[in-house]
Amino acid sequence: MENLLVGLDFRDNLILHQVSLWMDGGSVTLNLTDTNYTAFTVEFCQIMFLTKHPQKNFPGSFLLNKIEIPIRSDDEQVILNSLKHLSFSDKLIAEEKNTPKNLTTYREIINERIAFVESEEYLVIAKKMGRL
């Protein structure tokens, strides 16, 4: 199995640069950099529409750079733990002062998605989608 974390450093805080909230039923994409300023994405796929579609991510998937993170793997745990302690980029902090964006809301959304991946419901949906 491929090591998804090769080339990424999760020893210190990740920096969040952008949050994309999709209107597909609830997907959330995070654009981040690691300790070495290597850019990558983490995506929490929507769970509202539990239907498989060709060329789309399975509902409920948890992705690193568009690759599904193995369920209950060490990689999954490392990523989730790092996301719990991420920092916001200076750009996001500056934008909050000038726009109605709220970093507390971003933190709540991310924590909600982390809690879902750590839940039993995540496993139920993974089984229903044939991922487990």
Order of alpha helices (4+ residues) and beta strands (2+ residues): beta-beta-beta-beta-beta-alpha-beta-alpha-alpha-alpha
